[in-house]
């Protein structure tokens, strides 16, 4: 049966990892998904999987770090009810050896690009009198870890950005929130495990046990359904006054 509350949802970085996981689960709830990613083949694969199981999805090839590309996608961006800013990347090394071009790229994709995408999506949301902007932060939006200066800076900035936008959109049924999970077992995290093992001089299993899971009292990775379920709630009328908030899914990490 069709979902009467189905929304047009655009998810960036949706060809893999968190974005793909959320896309599949939100599509299964009846929402129409735009799978946005830099990789056209991977995006098409996710779209094919969703459509093959009865969902509705289309692909949008988009570099969220490219302002010109975002401007060219303006018409499609203005048709979305829900924008989930998820695209991200990581680089793990101490600041002394951190390439500044890489540092700038991380900020461009995970903070400045978020602002540019949101800028294009807001007019359509205002016209329809409904909108949800969900920024995918991280536990590192709230705490820090060594060797992740650019990532931590971008994710901390995302919380401030979300709060400002929440105030700017408070005159209509638009909300802006940041979901901040601890580690989700994705390809991005798998790469971090190897990089952190090298930087810390320990084994990859020690990285998982001592760096990733030890700070979490619950001691387990976060699953896609936790993120999709939280997003689903934020889409609802029951969440219309939840805005400018940081929703932390961290197994108790920041409760210490």
HELIX and SHEET records of a PDB file:
HELIX    1   1 UNK A   17  UNK A   28  1                                  12    
HELIX    2   2 UNK A   40  UNK A   52  1                                  13    
HELIX    3   3 UNK A   67  UNK A   72  1                                   6    
HELIX    4   4 UNK A   74  UNK A   77  1                                   4    
HELIX    5   5 UNK A   95  UNK A   97  5                                   3    
HELIX    6   6 UNK A  100  UNK A  107  1                                   8    
HELIX    7   7 UNK A  108  UNK A  112  3                                   5    
HELIX    8   8 UNK A  113  UNK A  128  1                                  16    
HELIX    9   9 UNK A  139  UNK A  141  5                                   3    
HELIX   10  10 UNK A  149  UNK A  168  1                                  20    
HELIX   11  11 UNK A  187  UNK A  200  1                                  14    
HELIX   12  12 UNK A  204  UNK A  206  1                                   3    
HELIX   13  13 UNK A  207  UNK A  213  3                                   7    
HELIX   14  14 UNK A  224  UNK A  235  1                                  12    
HELIX   15  15 UNK A  237  UNK A  239  5                                   3    
HELIX   16  16 UNK A  253  UNK A  255  5                                   3    
SHEET    1   A 7 UNK A  56  UNK A  61  0                                        
SHEET    2   A 7 UNK A  32  UNK A  37  1                                        
SHEET    3   A 7 UNK A   8  UNK A  12  1                                        
SHEET    4   A 7 UNK A  82  UNK A  85  1                                        
SHEET    5   A 7 UNK A 131  UNK A 136  1                                        
SHEET    6   A 7 UNK A 174  UNK A 181  1                                        
SHEET    7   A 7 UNK A 246  UNK A 249  1                                        
END                                                                             
